[in-house]
Amino acid sequence: MKELVMINFDKHRHSLGEDWRVIKKMELSKAEAAKYLGISTRALERYTQQGKIGVKYVKGKRGKQARYQSAELEELKKELSTETHKPTVEQVSTAADNLPVGISALVEKIALPITSHLAALSEAVENLQRASHHPFVPIEEKLLLTRPEVQALTGLSRSTLTEAIKQNELPAKIIGKAWRIKRSDLEDYIEGL
């Protein structure tokens, strides 16, 4: 295994192009390692986070600098160069014994697992409602409603409700920072439409 990396030593442009020299180097900076692998530095960082390649940090002019071992880079380069094809869709067995027979088998395989998940979800929602600081009251049972609640309940737009409040067709009062509308006043307004 060769530990060779291409580094540009020529800082001046020649008419013939850039002068590349090959040197043997044990440790490479992040930029050099990324260039050697033919990937971006961000991709190199991802491979480091995934544990595909090790990194050593050394003290540099501007803080810690990452150093990559050329032997590990060679292994990663080989791994990246091998083509892997993953199927986009998992193969499903078409054997007759895996297919449900009749409605009861279908209910066993699909409906029963969903039912158990729904029951667990319902229980979790109830626990959250009990744990909240404000008691949960369904919108149908509230005596005073906010404008968004009236919108949800009646299906009327915000502008229609605002106009009705301004013209005193729908009595409302600001309590706190929100408009409050009595359920009885709302019912009378709806009857008059």
N, C-alpha and C positions, 0 to 999 in steps of 0.2 A: 504494500500500500504506500503510495507516494504522498508526502505531505507538502504539496506544492501549491502556492497561491500566487495569483497575478497581482502585482502592485505597480502603480504608475509612479515612476521615479522622476520622470521628465516633467518639470513644472512649466516648461516653455513649449509652445506649439512649434512643430517643425512642418515643413511643407509635405513631408511624407506621412504625417499623421502622428498619433501618440506613440511614444516609445515604451512598450511594455516589457518588463523583465520578470523572470520567474525566480523567486527565491524560496528557500526552505525556511519555514517559520512554524514554531510550535503553537503560539497563541495569536489569535486574531481579534481585532476590535469588532464591535457590532457591525459597523458599516462594511468592513472588509469581509466578515463572515457572510453577510447578506449578499454582497456582490459575488462571492465565491459560489454560493448556493443558487444564485440567480433569482432571489426572492427579495421582497421588501424587508426593511428592518422591523416593521410591525409584524410581519409574518414570522420572522425569526423570534420575536418576543413571544408570540403565541406558542410556537413550538417549545420554547423554554418553559412557559407556564404549564404546558401539557406534559412536561417531563420528557420530551423526545430528545432533548439535548441539554447538557449541563452548562452552567456558566459560573465563572469566577469573577468576583469584583475586586479591582485593584484601585488604589488611590491614584488619581490623576490630577491634572492641572485644574479641572473644573469639578472636583468631587469624585465619586465612585464611577469607574468605567468598567464596562462588561468586557470580559475576555473569554473567548471560546477556543477550546482545544481543537487542533486541526484533525486529529484522529476521529473525534466525535462528529466533526463536520463531514468527513468522508463517509461515515456510516449513514448519516442523515441524507447526504446527497444520493447515495445508492438507494435508500428507502424512497426518496422522492422521485427518483427516476424510474422505479418499477411501476408499471401501470396496474392499477387495481380498478376493477369494474364491480360496482355494487348495483344490484337490481333495484330499480325504482319502485317496483311493486313486489310485495312478498308473494311467493308462489303458494297458491292455495291447493290443498289436496282435493282431488275430485273423486276420491273413493266413495262408493255408495254407503259404506258403513259410517262415514263421518256426517252424512246428511241426516237432518231430523226427519223422522217418520211420523207424519200426522200432526195434528194441532197440539196434542199434549206435549210432544217432544219440543215443539216450537216454543210453547209457553215455558217449559222447563229451562230451555237454553237462553231465552231472551227476556221474557216478562218477569220471571222471579228475581233474577239478579238486579234488574232495574228497580223493582219494587223495594228491595232491601236498601238500595242506594237512596231512593226517594224518602224512605222512612228515616234514614240517618240524617239526610239533609233537612227534613222537616224538624227533627229534634234539635239540630244545631241552630236553626233559625229561632226556635222557641227559647233556647238557652240564651241566645244573644239578646232577644227581646227582654227576658227577665233580668239580664245583667246590665242593661242600659240604665242610665240615670233617669231618663224620662220614661214614664209608662207609655206603652204603645196603645193608642186608641185608634180603631179603624175610622177612616174618613166618614163613613156612613153614620157613625155615632157621635161625631163632634157637634157641639152646639155653635161654636164660632169657627169660621173657616178663613184661611188666608186666601189671597187672590189666586195663587197657583193651585190650591186645593179646589177652589170654585171652578177654575178652568178645567181641571182634571175631571171633576164631577159632572159639569154641564157640557163640556166640549166647546164652550164659547171662547173666543180669542181674548187676549189680554186687552187689546184696544177696545173691543166691544164692552168689556167689563169696566174699563176706565171711563169710557164715554157715559155709560149708565150711571156710574158713581158721580161724575161731574154734573149730570143733569138731574140728580137726586131721584132717579128712577129706581136705583138700588141703594138703600141706605147702608153706609159703611163708615167705619171710624178707624183712625190710625191708633193702634195700641202698640207701644214700643216703636219699632221701625217698620211695621208691616200693617197693611190694611186688614181689618177683621170684618167679616160679614156674618150676621146672624143667619142661621139655617132657615128660620121662619121667614126672614126678609127675602132670602134667596128663593124660597119656594113661592112666595107671593109674586116676585119679579118674573119667575118662570111661567106662572099661571097667566100673567098679563101679556106674555109674548104672542 
